[in-house]
Amino acid sequence: MDLEDVIQRTREAGVKTLVAVTEEVGEFSRVLQLQESYPDLVAPCFGIHPLQAGRGSERRGVKLEVAKQTDVHQTTGYDLDVALPLFYTHRDRLVAIGEIGLDFTPWCAPTQHHRDEQMNVFVKQLAVAKDLDLPVNVHSRSAAKVTIETMREQGISRALLHNFAGKPAVALEGVKAGYFFSFPPAVCRSRQRDKLIKQIPLEHICLETDSPALGLEKHVRNQPCNITLPCRYIAELKGLSPQTVQLVTTQNAHRLFPRANGHR
């Protein structure tokens, strides 16, 4: 793996902090190892994503408990019951809880039972975030409105809705709640989210890459150094200089992830 090259390109692009999220418990140790290797750069998060690796290339909905070996209808794996103690064991090293959230696309959550399972896991992780006084990094595909409503109901005050693709009116409800929204290089591929980005105040926007996914080209590995792409795109849409977007979004990130400041 060309990790050293990726890190070098990241630094050369002017990136000061990498907020590194997880999707499943098997990644927790890896993100901590990255922080140990690059303590001035990597800021770790723990989270259980609403979709988990299944058989082969399939992804399944998250579950509250590890599936029993005898249950042939479920994919055996580690979910929230295994992850919960680790949030507390490593609480002093975390800058946020993420990536967590909801994914109600029909092929990911075909039944109400699947959606209820995701919601249970999401709410439990929101409770952990409140208990540890940490912000949350949130996935909300095909579930923008219910995700924001749930966070407000649970008393969440600091949240980043990453790669947000909901309606502008829904985003503005999140703005009222004080939430932030981030956009990766993939937004540059089409003009579909132009109206959304224009309507969200810059004071509520952060930059992201979501590497290695969501790059400028669909099947090309994305890298953190590509953070400049959404920066320039957002600047163009809002009629601002890239320097202004870089400054304001950096200030937003510092407000949202105050613990990450210690990693610079």
Backbone hydrogen bonds in HBPLUS format (Angstrom, degrees):
<---DONOR---> <-ACCEPTOR-->    atom                        ^
c    i                          cat <-CA-CA->   ^        H-A-AA   ^      H-
h    n   atom  resd res      DA  || num        DHA   H-A  angle D-A-AA Bond
n    s   type  num  typ     dist DA aas  dist angle  dist       angle   num
A0006-VAL N   A0002-ASP O   3.01 MM   4  6.34 156.6  2.07 153.8 161.0     1
A0007-ILE N   A0003-LEU O   2.88 MM   4  6.17 162.5  1.91 159.0 163.4     2
A0008-GLN N   A0004-GLU O   2.91 MM   4  6.12 158.0  1.96 146.7 153.1     3
A0009-ARG N   A0005-ASP O   2.94 MM   4  6.17 163.8  1.97 151.2 155.0     4
A0010-THR N   A0006-VAL O   2.92 MM   4  6.11 145.8  2.03 142.9 153.2     5
A0011-ARG N   A0007-ILE O   2.96 MM   4  6.27 160.9  2.00 153.7 157.1     6
A0012-GLU N   A0008-GLN O   2.94 MM   4  6.17 160.1  1.98 149.9 156.0     7
A0013-ALA N   A0009-ARG O   3.06 MM   4  6.19 133.9  2.28 136.4 146.9     8
A0013-ALA N   A0010-THR O   3.21 MM   3  5.23 132.8  2.44  95.0 107.4     9
A0015-VAL N   A0010-THR O   3.28 MM   5  5.78 155.0  2.35 160.5 153.4    10
A0014-GLY N   A0011-ARG O   2.92 MM   3  5.25 158.8  1.97 110.7 117.0    11
A0018-LEU N   A0041-LEU O   2.69 MM  23  5.78 166.5  1.71 153.1 154.2    12
A0043-ALA N   A0018-LEU O   2.76 MM  25  5.83 171.1  1.77 156.5 154.4    13
A0020-ALA N   A0043-ALA O   2.97 MM  23  5.98 152.5  2.04 138.8 147.8    14
A0045-CYS N   A0020-ALA O   2.89 MM  25  5.92 133.2  2.11 172.4 159.2    15
A0022-THR N   A0098-GLY O   3.32 MM  76  6.47 167.6  2.34 121.9 121.0    16
A0049-HIS N   A0023-GLU O   2.85 MM  26  4.58 163.4  1.87 122.5 128.1    17
A0027-GLU N   A0024-GLU O   2.99 MM   3  5.79 164.4  2.02 123.8 128.8    18
A0028-PHE N   A0025-VAL O   3.10 MM   3  5.38 161.3  2.13 111.8 117.6    19
A0031-VAL N   A0027-GLU O   3.12 MM   4  6.41 158.7  2.17 159.6 163.5    20
A0032-LEU N   A0028-PHE O   3.23 MM   4  6.52 150.1  2.33 145.9 154.1    21
A0033-GLN N   A0029-SER O   2.92 MM   4  6.18 149.0  2.02 144.5 153.3    22
A0034-LEU N   A0030-ARG O   2.98 MM   4  6.29 151.2  2.07 146.8 154.2    23
A0035-GLN N   A0031-VAL O   3.14 MM   4  6.38 150.3  2.23 136.6 143.9    24
A0036-GLU N   A0032-LEU O   2.98 MM   4  6.29 151.9  2.06 145.1 152.8    25
A0037-SER N   A0033-GLN O   2.96 MM   4  6.22 147.5  2.07 145.4 154.2    26
A0038-TYR N   A0034-LEU O   2.87 MM   4  6.02 147.3  1.98 146.2 155.2    27
A0041-LEU N   A0038-TYR O   2.98 MM   3  5.45 163.8  2.01 119.4 124.3    28
A0042-VAL N   A0038-TYR O   2.98 MM   4  5.90 170.6  1.99 171.8 174.6    29
A0095-VAL N   A0044-PRO O   2.90 MM  51  6.06 158.1  1.95 166.5 173.2    30
A0098-GLY N   A0046-PHE O   2.78 MM  52  5.42 143.4  1.91 109.6 119.2    31
A0062-VAL N   A0050-PRO O   2.86 MM  12  5.08 138.1  2.03 143.9 140.3    32
A0052-GLN N   A0060-ARG O   2.65 MM   8  5.20 167.1  1.66 158.3 162.9    33
A0060-ARG N   A0052-GLN O   2.71 MM   8  5.20 157.6  1.75 153.3 158.4    34
A0054-GLY N   A0058-GLU O   2.83 MM   4  4.96 155.3  1.89 142.4 134.1    35
A0058-GLU N   A0055-ARG O   3.00 MM   3  5.51 157.5  2.05 140.2 139.7    36
A0081-ASP N   A0064-LEU O   3.17 MM  17  6.24 131.0  2.42 142.9 156.0    37
A0071-ASP N   A0068-LYS O   3.00 MM   3  5.32 157.7  2.05 110.9 118.0    38
A0074-GLN N   A0071-ASP O   3.35 MM   3  5.91 170.7  2.36 115.0 117.6    39
A0082-VAL N   A0079-ASP O   3.25 MM   3  5.92 135.3  2.47 116.9 126.4    40
A0083-ALA N   A0079-ASP O   3.25 MM   4  6.41 155.0  2.31 148.2 155.5    41
A0084-LEU N   A0080-LEU O   2.96 MM   4  5.90 162.0  2.00 162.6 162.0    42
A0086-LEU N   A0083-ALA O   2.89 MM   3  5.42 128.3  2.16 117.6 131.8    43
A0087-PHE N   A0083-ALA O   3.34 MM   4  6.71 142.5  2.49 152.9 163.1    44
A0087-PHE N   A0084-LEU O   3.22 MM   3  5.47 132.6  2.46 104.4 115.7    45
A0089-THR N   A0085-PRO O   2.96 MM   4  6.22 154.2  2.03 147.4 155.7    46
A0090-HIS N   A0086-LEU O   3.09 MM   4  6.05 161.2  2.12 147.4 150.0    47
A0091-ARG N   A0088-TYR O   3.42 MM   3  4.86 169.9  2.43 100.4 100.2    48
A0093-ARG N   A0090-HIS O   2.96 MM   3  5.60 157.1  2.01 121.5 128.7    49
A0094-LEU N   A0091-ARG O   3.40 MM   3  5.48 154.4  2.47 101.6 108.7    50
A0097-ILE N   A0135-PRO O   2.92 MM  38  6.32 161.6  1.96 155.6 160.4    51
A0137-ASN N   A0097-ILE O   2.93 MM  40  6.24 155.5  1.99 144.4 148.5    52
A0100-ILE N   A0137-ASN O   3.04 MM  37  6.40 165.2  2.06 164.1 164.9    53
A0139-HIS N   A0100-ILE O   2.71 MM  39  5.96 156.8  1.76 155.0 163.3    54
A0102-LEU N   A0139-HIS O   2.96 MM  37  6.03 147.8  2.07 148.9 147.2    55
A0104-PHE N   A0141-ARG O   3.09 MM  37  6.49 145.2  2.22 165.5 164.6    56
A0108-CYS N   A0105-THR O   2.83 MM   3  5.39 146.9  1.94 119.5 130.3    57
A0109-ALA N   A0105-THR O   2.91 MM   4  6.02 153.3  1.98 159.5 167.0    58
A0115-ARG N   A0111-THR O   3.20 MM   4  6.60 159.6  2.24 147.6 152.9    59
A0116-ASP N   A0112-GLN O   2.80 MM   4  6.01 154.0  1.86 151.1 158.7    60
A0117-GLU N   A0113-HIS O   2.96 MM   4  6.20 156.1  2.02 149.8 155.6    61
A0118-GLN N   A0114-HIS O   3.10 MM   4  6.39 165.3  2.12 150.5 153.7    62
A0119-MET N   A0115-ARG O   2.93 MM   4  6.15 160.5  1.97 147.1 152.9    63
A0120-ASN N   A0116-ASP O   2.92 MM   4  6.13 159.7  1.96 151.5 156.3    64
A0121-VAL N   A0117-GLU O   3.13 MM   4  6.40 164.0  2.16 154.3 157.5    65
A0122-PHE N   A0118-GLN O   2.89 MM   4  6.07 160.2  1.93 153.8 160.1    66
A0123-VAL N   A0119-MET O   2.88 MM   4  6.04 172.1  1.89 157.9 159.2    67
A0124-LYS N   A0120-ASN O   3.09 MM   4  6.22 157.7  2.14 144.4 150.7    68
A0125-GLN N   A0121-VAL O   3.08 MM   4  6.29 150.2  2.18 143.6 151.2    69
A0126-LEU N   A0122-PHE O   2.90 MM   4  6.22 146.4  2.01 149.7 160.2    70
A0127-ALA N   A0123-VAL O   3.01 MM   4  6.27 149.2  2.11 143.9 151.8    71
A0128-VAL N   A0124-LYS O   3.11 MM   4  6.46 145.1  2.24 137.2 146.2    72
A0129-ALA N   A0125-GLN O   2.98 MM   4  6.25 159.0  2.02 146.0 151.0    73
A0130-LYS N   A0126-LEU O   3.00 MM   4  6.32 156.9  2.06 148.3 153.9    74
A0131-ASP N   A0127-ALA O   2.92 MM   4  6.09 158.8  1.96 145.5 152.0    75
A0132-LEU N   A0128-VAL O   2.85 MM   4  6.07 152.3  1.93 153.6 160.6    76
A0133-ASP N   A0129-ALA O   2.86 MM   4  5.72 106.8  2.40 134.0 151.1    77
A0134-LEU N   A0129-ALA O   2.85 MM   5  4.91 166.8  1.87 142.7 147.2    78
A0133-ASP N   A0130-LYS O   3.19 MM   3  4.86 151.4  2.27  94.5 103.0    79
A0136-VAL N   A0158-ARG O   3.20 MM  22  6.61 149.5  2.29 135.1 142.8    80
A0160-LEU N   A0136-VAL O   2.87 MM  24  6.27 154.3  1.94 161.1 169.7    81
A0138-VAL N   A0160-LEU O   2.77 MM  22  5.93 172.9  1.77 174.4 172.8    82
A0162-HIS N   A0138-VAL O   2.98 MM  24  5.93 145.0  2.10 149.8 160.3    83
A0143-ALA N   A0140-SER O   3.14 MM   3  5.08 154.4  2.20 125.5 119.7    84
A0147-THR N   A0143-ALA O   2.93 MM   4  5.91 150.7  2.01 151.2 160.0    85
A0148-ILE N   A0144-ALA O   3.07 MM   4  6.29 167.2  2.09 155.2 157.2    86
A0149-GLU N   A0145-LYS O   2.95 MM   4  6.14 165.0  1.97 152.2 157.1    87
A0150-THR N   A0146-VAL O   2.89 MM   4  5.89 156.5  1.95 140.9 147.3    88
A0151-MET N   A0147-THR O   3.06 MM   4  6.30 161.6  2.09 148.9 153.4    89
A0152-ARG N   A0148-ILE O   3.01 MM   4  6.23 159.5  2.05 150.8 156.4    90
A0153-GLU N   A0149-GLU O   2.92 MM   4  6.13 160.1  1.96 149.5 155.2    91
A0154-GLN N   A0150-THR O   2.92 MM   4  6.12 145.4  2.04 146.4 155.8    92
A0156-ILE N   A0151-MET O   2.92 MM   5  5.21 169.0  1.93 159.4 155.8    93
A0155-GLY N   A0152-ARG O   3.11 MM   3  5.16 160.2  2.15 104.3 109.7    94
A0180-PHE N   A0159-ALA O   2.86 MM  21  6.12 170.4  1.87 160.2 163.5    95
A0161-LEU N   A0180-PHE O   2.83 MM  19  6.20 168.9  1.84 150.3 150.1    96
A0182-SER N   A0161-LEU O   3.17 MM  21  6.37 160.7  2.21 137.3 138.4    97
A0163-ASN N   A0182-SER O   2.90 MM  19  5.62 116.7  2.31 119.5 137.1    98
A0170-VAL N   A0167-LYS O   3.05 MM   3  5.27 122.7  2.39 103.6 117.8    99
A0171-ALA N   A0167-LYS O   2.99 MM   4  6.34 159.8  2.03 156.1 162.4   100
A0172-LEU N   A0168-PRO O   2.93 MM   4  6.20 153.6  2.00 151.7 158.3   101
A0173-GLU N   A0170-VAL O   3.07 MM   3  5.19 131.2  2.31  98.5 111.7   102
A0174-GLY N   A0170-VAL O   3.25 MM   4  6.70 146.8  2.36 143.0 151.9   103
A0174-GLY N   A0171-ALA O   2.91 MM   3  5.02 118.9  2.29  97.5 113.3   104
A0175-VAL N   A0171-ALA O   2.87 MM   4  6.29 147.0  1.98 146.5 157.2   105
A0176-LYS N   A0172-LEU O   3.01 MM   4  6.23 154.5  2.08 140.2 145.8   106
A0177-ALA N   A0173-GLU O   3.21 MM   4  6.50 138.8  2.39 134.3 144.8   107
A0177-ALA N   A0174-GLY O   3.04 MM   3  5.00 123.9  2.36  93.3 108.2   108
A0179-TYR N   A0174-GLY O   2.93 MM   5  5.28 161.5  1.97 151.9 145.8   109
A0178-GLY N   A0175-VAL O   2.87 MM   3  4.99 154.2  1.94 104.8 113.4   110
A0181-PHE N   A0204-HIS O   2.86 MM  23  6.24 148.1  1.96 147.4 156.2   111
A0206-CYS N   A0181-PHE O   2.85 MM  25  6.01 155.1  1.91 140.8 145.0   112
A0187-VAL N   A0184-PRO O   3.16 MM   3  6.12 168.9  2.18 127.9 130.0   113
A0188-CYS N   A0185-PRO O   2.92 MM   3  5.73 162.7  1.95 126.4 131.6   114
A0186-ALA N   A0214-LEU O   3.05 MM  28  4.94 128.8  2.32 140.4 131.2   115
A0189-ARG N   A0186-ALA O   3.09 MM   3  5.55 164.9  2.12 114.6 119.4   116
A0194-ASP N   A0191-ARG O   3.20 MM   3  5.33 169.2  2.21 112.6 114.9   117
A0197-ILE N   A0193-ARG O   2.95 MM   4  6.17 171.1  1.96 161.2 162.5   118
A0198-LYS N   A0194-ASP O   2.92 MM   4  6.10 157.6  1.97 151.8 158.6   119
A0199-GLN N   A0195-LYS O   3.11 MM   4  6.28 145.6  2.23 143.7 151.8   120
A0199-GLN N   A0196-LEU O   3.14 MM   3  5.34 125.3  2.46  98.3 111.7   121
A0200-ILE N   A0196-LEU O   3.17 MM   4  6.46 139.5  2.34 149.6 160.1   122
A0204-HIS N   A0201-PRO O   2.83 MM   3  5.53 161.2  1.86 123.6 127.6   123
A0205-ILE N   A0202-LEU O   3.10 MM   3  5.14 160.4  2.14 117.9 115.0   124
A0213-ALA N   A0210-ASP O   2.95 MM   3  5.69 135.3  2.16 139.2 134.4   125
A0222-ASN N   A0212-PRO O   2.94 MM  10  4.35 174.8  1.95 121.8 120.1   126
A0220-VAL N   A0217-GLU O   3.32 MM   3  5.52 170.0  2.33 116.8 116.9   127
A0226-ASN N   A0223-GLN O   2.99 MM   3  5.74 163.6  2.02 123.1 128.5   128
A0227-ILE N   A0224-PRO O   3.09 MM   3  5.83 148.3  2.20 126.5 127.1   129
A0229-LEU N   A0226-ASN O   2.97 MM   3  5.61 156.1  2.03 119.0 125.2   130
A0232-ARG N   A0228-THR O   3.02 MM   4  6.19 161.3  2.05 148.1 151.1   131
A0233-TYR N   A0229-LEU O   3.04 MM   4  6.24 158.9  2.09 150.4 157.0   132
A0234-ILE N   A0230-PRO O   2.86 MM   4  5.90 168.8  1.88 150.7 153.2   133
A0235-ALA N   A0231-CYS O   3.07 MM   4  6.20 156.0  2.13 143.4 150.6   134
A0236-GLU N   A0232-ARG O   2.98 MM   4  6.19 155.5  2.04 145.0 151.0   135
A0237-LEU N   A0233-TYR O   3.04 MM   4  6.34 160.3  2.08 150.5 155.3   136
A0238-LYS N   A0234-ILE O   3.00 MM   4  6.15 154.3  2.07 149.4 155.9   137
A0239-GLY N   A0235-ALA O   2.91 MM   4  5.81 110.1  2.41 139.3 154.8   138
A0240-LEU N   A0235-ALA O   2.88 MM   5  4.74 160.8  1.91 142.5 144.8   139
A0239-GLY N   A0236-GLU O   3.35 MM   3  5.17 155.5  2.41  96.3 103.4   140
A0244-THR N   A0241-SER O   3.06 MM   3  5.29 123.9  2.39 102.2 115.5   141
A0245-VAL N   A0241-SER O   3.20 MM   4  6.61 161.8  2.24 154.3 158.6   142
A0246-GLN N   A0242-PRO O   2.83 MM   4  6.02 160.5  1.87 150.0 155.9   143
A0247-LEU N   A0243-GLN O   2.95 MM   4  6.10 160.1  1.99 144.7 149.9   144
A0248-VAL N   A0244-THR O   2.95 MM   4  6.13 177.6  1.95 158.7 159.1   145
A0249-THR N   A0245-VAL O   2.95 MM   4  5.87 164.6  1.98 148.6 153.7   146
A0250-THR N   A0246-GLN O   3.04 MM   4  5.97 145.0  2.17 137.0 146.4   147
A0251-GLN N   A0247-LEU O   3.01 MM   4  6.29 156.8  2.07 147.9 154.2   148
A0252-ASN N   A0248-VAL O   2.89 MM   4  6.19 153.7  1.96 147.5 155.3   149
A0253-ALA N   A0249-THR O   2.96 MM   4  6.16 155.6  2.02 141.1 147.1   150
A0254-HIS N   A0250-THR O   2.99 MM   4  6.27 153.9  2.06 148.8 155.6   151
A0255-ARG N   A0251-GLN O   3.04 MM   4  6.32 150.7  2.13 145.8 153.5   152
A0256-LEU N   A0252-ASN O   2.89 MM   4  6.14 155.9  1.95 151.1 158.4   153
A0257-PHE N   A0253-ALA O   2.80 MM   4  5.82 163.7  1.83 151.8 156.1   154
A0260-ALA N   A0257-PHE O   2.94 MM   3  5.47 144.8  2.06 115.3 125.6   155
A0261-ASN N   A0258-PRO O   3.20 MM   3  5.62 153.5  2.27 107.1 114.4   156
A0262-GLY N   A0259-ARG O   3.28 MM   3  5.90 152.4  2.36 111.8 117.6   157
A0263-HIS N   A0260-ALA O   2.95 MM   3  5.34 160.3  1.99 112.5 119.1   158
A0264-ARG N   A0261-ASN O   3.36 MM   3  5.67 168.3  2.37 108.7 112.0   159
